[in-house]
Amino acid sequence: MAGLAAPSDAAIIERSVAVPECFAEIFDRHAEGIYRYAAQRLGQQAAADVMSEVFLAAFRNRRRYDTGRDDARPWLYGIAINVISQYQRAQRRYARVLATVRDVPATDVVADEVLDRVAAAQLRPRIMEVLAGLSDRDRELVLLVAWAELSYEQAAQALGIPLGTVRSRLHRIRVKLRRAAGLNLLPPSKNT
Protein backbone atom coordinates (compact mmCIF):
# COMPACT_ATOMS: atom_id res chain seq x y z
CA MET A 1 0.00 0.00 0.00
CA ALA A 2 3.03 2.29 0.09
CA GLY A 3 2.84 5.08 -2.44
CA LEU A 4 -0.94 5.48 -2.26
CA ALA A 5 -1.98 9.07 -1.79
CA ALA A 6 -4.03 9.85 1.30
CA PRO A 7 -7.64 10.72 0.53
CA SER A 8 -8.49 14.42 0.43
CA ASP A 9 -10.45 16.07 3.21
CA ALA A 10 -13.37 16.39 0.81
CA ALA A 11 -13.36 12.64 0.10
CA ILE A 12 -13.29 11.85 3.82
CA ILE A 13 -16.09 14.28 4.63
CA GLU A 14 -18.18 12.94 1.75
CA ARG A 15 -17.66 9.37 2.98
CA SER A 16 -18.48 10.39 6.56
CA VAL A 17 -22.05 11.17 5.53
CA ALA A 18 -22.65 7.42 5.13
CA VAL A 19 -19.97 6.25 7.61
CA PRO A 20 -19.89 8.89 10.40
CA GLU A 21 -16.82 7.46 12.16
CA CYS A 22 -14.74 8.43 9.11
CA PHE A 23 -15.00 12.04 10.26
CA ALA A 24 -12.49 11.22 12.99
CA GLU A 25 -9.78 11.46 10.31
CA ILE A 26 -10.67 15.15 9.78
CA PHE A 27 -10.29 15.68 13.51
CA ASP A 28 -6.94 13.84 13.52
CA ARG A 29 -5.65 15.95 10.63
CA HIS A 30 -6.74 19.39 11.80
CA ALA A 31 -7.47 19.43 15.55
CA GLU A 32 -3.95 20.50 16.53
CA GLY A 33 -4.02 23.54 14.21
CA ILE A 34 -7.48 24.61 15.37
CA TYR A 35 -6.40 24.17 18.99
CA ARG A 36 -3.26 26.30 18.47
CA TYR A 37 -5.27 29.03 16.76
CA ALA A 38 -7.85 29.08 19.56
CA ALA A 39 -5.12 29.05 22.23
CA GLN A 40 -3.39 32.02 20.60
CA ARG A 41 -6.69 33.90 20.50
CA LEU A 42 -8.19 32.92 23.86
CA GLY A 43 -5.56 31.14 25.95
CA GLN A 44 -5.08 27.45 26.52
CA GLN A 45 -7.88 27.11 29.03
CA ALA A 46 -10.58 27.93 26.49
CA ALA A 47 -8.87 26.37 23.46
CA ALA A 48 -9.95 22.77 24.10
CA ASP A 49 -13.59 23.82 24.47
CA VAL A 50 -13.44 25.91 21.31
CA MET A 51 -11.77 23.09 19.38
CA SER A 52 -14.48 20.66 20.50
CA GLU A 53 -17.23 23.07 19.46
CA VAL A 54 -15.60 23.59 16.06
CA PHE A 55 -15.46 19.89 15.26
CA LEU A 56 -18.94 19.26 16.64
CA ALA A 57 -20.32 22.01 14.37
CA ALA A 58 -18.30 20.68 11.43
CA PHE A 59 -19.59 17.15 12.00
CA ARG A 60 -23.19 18.36 12.21
CA ASN A 61 -22.77 20.39 9.00
CA ARG A 62 -20.67 17.91 7.02
CA ARG A 63 -23.50 17.29 4.53
CA ARG A 64 -23.23 20.93 3.44
CA TYR A 65 -19.46 20.85 2.89
CA ASP A 66 -18.42 21.88 -0.64
CA THR A 67 -16.68 18.70 -1.81
CA GLY A 68 -15.13 20.70 -4.65
CA ARG A 69 -12.67 21.99 -2.05
CA ASP A 70 -10.14 19.29 -1.19
CA ASP A 71 -8.71 21.09 1.86
CA ALA A 72 -11.13 21.50 4.79
CA ARG A 73 -8.91 23.97 6.70
CA PRO A 74 -10.58 27.16 5.43
CA TRP A 75 -13.99 25.72 6.29
CA LEU A 76 -12.84 24.69 9.77
CA TYR A 77 -11.17 28.05 10.45
CA GLY A 78 -14.35 29.80 9.33
CA ILE A 79 -16.26 27.78 11.92
CA ALA A 80 -13.54 28.56 14.49
CA ILE A 81 -13.95 32.29 13.89
CA ASN A 82 -17.65 31.99 14.68
CA VAL A 83 -17.10 29.85 17.78
CA ILE A 84 -14.40 32.23 19.07
CA SER A 85 -16.73 35.20 18.51
CA GLN A 86 -19.48 33.46 20.47
CA TYR A 87 -17.02 32.68 23.26
CA GLN A 88 -15.83 36.29 23.41
CA ARG A 89 -19.43 37.57 23.54
CA ALA A 90 -20.14 35.18 26.42
CA GLN A 91 -17.00 36.40 28.23
CA ARG A 92 -18.10 40.03 27.82
CA ARG A 93 -21.54 39.15 29.24
CA TYR A 94 -19.83 37.39 32.13
CA ALA A 95 -17.63 40.43 32.78
CA ARG A 96 -20.74 42.65 32.85
CA VAL A 97 -22.33 40.35 35.43
CA LEU A 98 -19.16 40.42 37.51
CA ALA A 99 -19.22 44.20 37.35
CA THR A 100 -22.30 44.11 39.54
CA VAL A 101 -20.38 42.22 42.24
CA ARG A 102 -18.59 44.72 44.49
CA ASP A 103 -15.65 42.47 45.40
CA VAL A 104 -14.47 41.81 41.83
CA PRO A 105 -14.40 44.86 39.57
CA ALA A 106 -14.95 43.94 35.90
CA THR A 107 -11.89 45.95 34.85
CA ASP A 108 -9.66 43.65 36.93
CA VAL A 109 -11.18 40.56 35.30
CA VAL A 110 -10.75 41.95 31.78
CA ALA A 111 -7.19 43.16 32.47
CA ASP A 112 -6.17 39.79 33.93
CA GLU A 113 -7.65 37.99 30.94
CA VAL A 114 -5.81 40.23 28.46
CA LEU A 115 -2.51 39.80 30.30
CA ASP A 116 -2.95 36.01 30.36
CA ARG A 117 -3.58 35.97 26.63
CA VAL A 118 -0.53 38.10 25.87
CA ALA A 119 1.67 35.91 28.05
CA ALA A 120 0.24 32.69 26.59
CA ALA A 121 0.77 33.83 23.03
CA GLN A 122 4.23 35.25 23.91
CA LEU A 123 3.60 38.41 21.94
CA ARG A 124 5.10 41.73 22.75
CA PRO A 125 2.61 44.27 24.15
CA ARG A 126 3.39 46.69 21.35
CA ILE A 127 2.20 44.19 18.73
CA MET A 128 -0.95 43.50 20.71
CA GLU A 129 -1.69 47.22 20.85
CA VAL A 130 -1.42 47.46 17.09
CA LEU A 131 -3.63 44.38 16.62
CA ALA A 132 -6.16 45.75 19.10
CA GLY A 133 -6.37 48.92 17.04
CA LEU A 134 -7.45 47.00 13.93
CA SER A 135 -11.09 46.47 13.05
CA ASP A 136 -12.49 43.03 13.93
CA ARG A 137 -12.53 41.95 10.29
CA ASP A 138 -8.92 43.08 9.71
CA ARG A 139 -7.75 41.42 12.93
CA GLU A 140 -9.38 38.10 11.92
CA LEU A 141 -7.65 38.28 8.55
CA VAL A 142 -4.23 38.97 10.10
CA LEU A 143 -4.63 36.12 12.56
CA LEU A 144 -5.71 33.64 9.89
CA VAL A 145 -2.67 34.46 7.76
CA ALA A 146 -0.09 34.96 10.52
CA TRP A 147 -1.15 32.47 13.19
CA ALA A 148 -3.17 29.85 11.34
CA GLU A 149 -0.81 30.12 8.34
CA LEU A 150 -3.63 30.01 5.81
CA SER A 151 -2.85 31.13 2.28
CA TYR A 152 -4.58 34.24 1.00
CA GLU A 153 -7.02 32.05 -0.95
CA GLN A 154 -7.79 29.93 2.11
CA ALA A 155 -8.31 33.04 4.26
CA ALA A 156 -10.68 34.40 1.61
CA GLN A 157 -12.64 31.15 1.74
CA ALA A 158 -12.72 31.12 5.55
CA LEU A 159 -14.01 34.70 5.68
CA GLY A 160 -16.27 34.42 2.65
CA ILE A 161 -14.68 37.38 0.84
CA PRO A 162 -12.99 37.75 -2.57
CA LEU A 163 -9.26 37.07 -2.89
CA GLY A 164 -8.68 40.65 -4.12
CA THR A 165 -10.25 41.97 -0.92
CA VAL A 166 -7.84 39.85 1.14
CA ARG A 167 -4.87 41.21 -0.77
CA SER A 168 -5.92 44.85 -0.50
CA ARG A 169 -6.78 44.57 3.20
CA LEU A 170 -3.47 42.89 4.01
CA HIS A 171 -1.54 45.54 2.09
CA ARG A 172 -3.35 48.28 4.01
CA ILE A 173 -2.76 46.45 7.32
CA ARG A 174 0.96 46.01 6.57
CA VAL A 175 1.32 49.74 5.94
CA LYS A 176 -0.52 50.47 9.20
CA LEU A 177 1.62 47.99 11.15
CA ARG A 178 4.86 49.37 9.74
CA ARG A 179 3.89 52.91 10.65
CA ALA A 180 2.55 52.09 14.11
CA ALA A 181 5.13 49.60 15.29
CA GLY A 182 7.89 49.41 12.74
CA LEU A 183 7.07 45.73 12.26
CA ASN A 184 5.87 43.43 9.50
CA LEU A 185 3.78 40.72 11.21
CA LEU A 186 2.52 39.02 8.10
CA PRO A 187 4.52 36.57 6.05
CA PRO A 188 4.97 37.39 2.37
CA SER A 189 2.12 36.32 0.13
CA LYS A 190 2.10 32.67 -0.90
CA ASN A 191 -0.08 33.66 -3.84
CA THR A 192 1.70 36.54 -5.54
C-alpha positions as CSV (number, residue, x, y, z in Angstrom):
1,M,0.0,0.0,0.0
2,A,3.0,2.3,0.1
3,G,2.8,5.1,-2.4
4,L,-0.9,5.5,-2.3
5,A,-2.0,9.1,-1.8
6,A,-4.0,9.9,1.3
7,P,-7.6,10.7,0.5
8,S,-8.5,14.4,0.4
9,D,-10.4,16.1,3.2
10,A,-13.4,16.4,0.8
11,A,-13.4,12.6,0.1
12,I,-13.3,11.8,3.8
13,I,-16.1,14.3,4.6
14,E,-18.2,12.9,1.8
15,R,-17.7,9.4,3.0
16,S,-18.5,10.4,6.6
17,V,-22.0,11.2,5.5
18,A,-22.7,7.4,5.1
19,V,-20.0,6.3,7.6
20,P,-19.9,8.9,10.4
21,E,-16.8,7.5,12.2
22,C,-14.7,8.4,9.1
23,F,-15.0,12.0,10.3
24,A,-12.5,11.2,13.0
25,E,-9.8,11.5,10.3
26,I,-10.7,15.1,9.8
27,F,-10.3,15.7,13.5
28,D,-6.9,13.8,13.5
29,R,-5.7,15.9,10.6
30,H,-6.7,19.4,11.8
31,A,-7.5,19.4,15.6
32,E,-4.0,20.5,16.5
33,G,-4.0,23.5,14.2
34,I,-7.5,24.6,15.4
35,Y,-6.4,24.2,19.0
36,R,-3.3,26.3,18.5
37,Y,-5.3,29.0,16.8
38,A,-7.9,29.1,19.6
39,A,-5.1,29.1,22.2
40,Q,-3.4,32.0,20.6
41,R,-6.7,33.9,20.5
42,L,-8.2,32.9,23.9
43,G,-5.6,31.1,25.9
44,Q,-5.1,27.4,26.5
45,Q,-7.9,27.1,29.0
46,A,-10.6,27.9,26.5
47,A,-8.9,26.4,23.5
48,A,-10.0,22.8,24.1
49,D,-13.6,23.8,24.5
50,V,-13.4,25.9,21.3
51,M,-11.8,23.1,19.4
52,S,-14.5,20.7,20.5
53,E,-17.2,23.1,19.5
54,V,-15.6,23.6,16.1
55,F,-15.5,19.9,15.3
56,L,-18.9,19.3,16.6
57,A,-20.3,22.0,14.4
58,A,-18.3,20.7,11.4
59,F,-19.6,17.2,12.0
60,R,-23.2,18.4,12.2
61,N,-22.8,20.4,9.0
62,R,-20.7,17.9,7.0
63,R,-23.5,17.3,4.5
64,R,-23.2,20.9,3.4
65,Y,-19.5,20.8,2.9
66,D,-18.4,21.9,-0.6
67,T,-16.7,18.7,-1.8
68,G,-15.1,20.7,-4.6
69,R,-12.7,22.0,-2.0
70,D,-10.1,19.3,-1.2
71,D,-8.7,21.1,1.9
72,A,-11.1,21.5,4.8
73,R,-8.9,24.0,6.7
74,P,-10.6,27.2,5.4
75,W,-14.0,25.7,6.3
76,L,-12.8,24.7,9.8
77,Y,-11.2,28.0,10.5
78,G,-14.3,29.8,9.3
79,I,-16.3,27.8,11.9
80,A,-13.5,28.6,14.5
81,I,-14.0,32.3,13.9
82,N,-17.7,32.0,14.7
83,V,-17.1,29.8,17.8
84,I,-14.4,32.2,19.1
85,S,-16.7,35.2,18.5
86,Q,-19.5,33.5,20.5
87,Y,-17.0,32.7,23.3
88,Q,-15.8,36.3,23.4
89,R,-19.4,37.6,23.5
90,A,-20.1,35.2,26.4
91,Q,-17.0,36.4,28.2
92,R,-18.1,40.0,27.8
93,R,-21.5,39.2,29.2
94,Y,-19.8,37.4,32.1
95,A,-17.6,40.4,32.8
96,R,-20.7,42.6,32.8
97,V,-22.3,40.3,35.4
98,L,-19.2,40.4,37.5
99,A,-19.2,44.2,37.3
100,T,-22.3,44.1,39.5
101,V,-20.4,42.2,42.2
102,R,-18.6,44.7,44.5
103,D,-15.7,42.5,45.4
104,V,-14.5,41.8,41.8
105,P,-14.4,44.9,39.6
106,A,-15.0,43.9,35.9
107,T,-11.9,46.0,34.8
108,D,-9.7,43.6,36.9
109,V,-11.2,40.6,35.3
110,V,-10.7,41.9,31.8
111,A,-7.2,43.2,32.5
112,D,-6.2,39.8,33.9
113,E,-7.6,38.0,30.9
114,V,-5.8,40.2,28.5
115,L,-2.5,39.8,30.3
116,D,-3.0,36.0,30.4
117,R,-3.6,36.0,26.6
118,V,-0.5,38.1,25.9
119,A,1.7,35.9,28.1
120,A,0.2,32.7,26.6
121,A,0.8,33.8,23.0
122,Q,4.2,35.3,23.9
123,L,3.6,38.4,21.9
124,R,5.1,41.7,22.7
125,P,2.6,44.3,24.2
126,R,3.4,46.7,21.3
127,I,2.2,44.2,18.7
128,M,-0.9,43.5,20.7
129,E,-1.7,47.2,20.8
130,V,-1.4,47.5,17.1
131,L,-3.6,44.4,16.6
132,A,-6.2,45.8,19.1
133,G,-6.4,48.9,17.0
134,L,-7.4,47.0,13.9
135,S,-11.1,46.5,13.1
136,D,-12.5,43.0,13.9
137,R,-12.5,42.0,10.3
138,D,-8.9,43.1,9.7
139,R,-7.7,41.4,12.9
140,E,-9.4,38.1,11.9
141,L,-7.6,38.3,8.5
142,V,-4.2,39.0,10.1
143,L,-4.6,36.1,12.6
144,L,-5.7,33.6,9.9
145,V,-2.7,34.5,7.8
146,A,-0.1,35.0,10.5
147,W,-1.2,32.5,13.2
148,A,-3.2,29.8,11.3
149,E,-0.8,30.1,8.3
150,L,-3.6,30.0,5.8
151,S,-2.8,31.1,2.3
152,Y,-4.6,34.2,1.0
153,E,-7.0,32.1,-0.9
154,Q,-7.8,29.9,2.1
155,A,-8.3,33.0,4.3
156,A,-10.7,34.4,1.6
157,Q,-12.6,31.1,1.7
158,A,-12.7,31.1,5.6
159,L,-14.0,34.7,5.7
160,G,-16.3,34.4,2.6
161,I,-14.7,37.4,0.8
162,P,-13.0,37.8,-2.6
163,L,-9.3,37.1,-2.9
164,G,-8.7,40.6,-4.1
165,T,-10.2,42.0,-0.9
166,V,-7.8,39.8,1.1
167,R,-4.9,41.2,-0.8
168,S,-5.9,44.8,-0.5
169,R,-6.8,44.6,3.2
170,L,-3.5,42.9,4.0
171,H,-1.5,45.5,2.1
172,R,-3.4,48.3,4.0
173,I,-2.8,46.4,7.3
174,R,1.0,46.0,6.6
175,V,1.3,49.7,5.9
176,K,-0.5,50.5,9.2
177,L,1.6,48.0,11.1
178,R,4.9,49.4,9.7
179,R,3.9,52.9,10.6
180,A,2.5,52.1,14.1
181,A,5.1,49.6,15.3
182,G,7.9,49.4,12.7
183,L,7.1,45.7,12.3
184,N,5.9,43.4,9.5
185,L,3.8,40.7,11.2
186,L,2.5,39.0,8.1
187,P,4.5,36.6,6.0
188,P,5.0,37.4,2.4
189,S,2.1,36.3,0.1
190,K,2.1,32.7,-0.9
191,N,-0.1,33.7,-3.8
192,T,1.7,36.5,-5.5
